């Protein structure tokens, strides 16, 4: 999967613990809360979007990461 370079720069500003927390907190219509695997990152008007597959069933899932997350990093 391909990712957007500008979105990757934003993603890389988050510490690993926050990245892992976001990856492990996606919604799947079948499994409910799941982990995103095989994901790509693209810019969105609110921040960026992680699009990938549900770790449990393999269906498409997505997670929006709002720009607001970056203000939480300094806390």
C-alpha positions, 0 to 999 in steps of 0.5 A: 500500500502507498502512503502520502509523504505529508501524512507520514511526516505527521504520523512520525511526529507521534511517539510509538506508544501513541501510534500503537494505541491508534492502530489498536483502536479501529472499528470493524463492522464485524469484530468491533474494536480491532487492530489495523494491519497492512495500512496506508496513511493519507492526508485528510482535511481533519488530519490523516486517515489510516486505511487497512485491514482488520487484524481479526477478519481481514475486512477493510477498516479505517481510523481518522487521526485528527490534528488535535492528537498532536496537541495531546502529545505534549501533555 
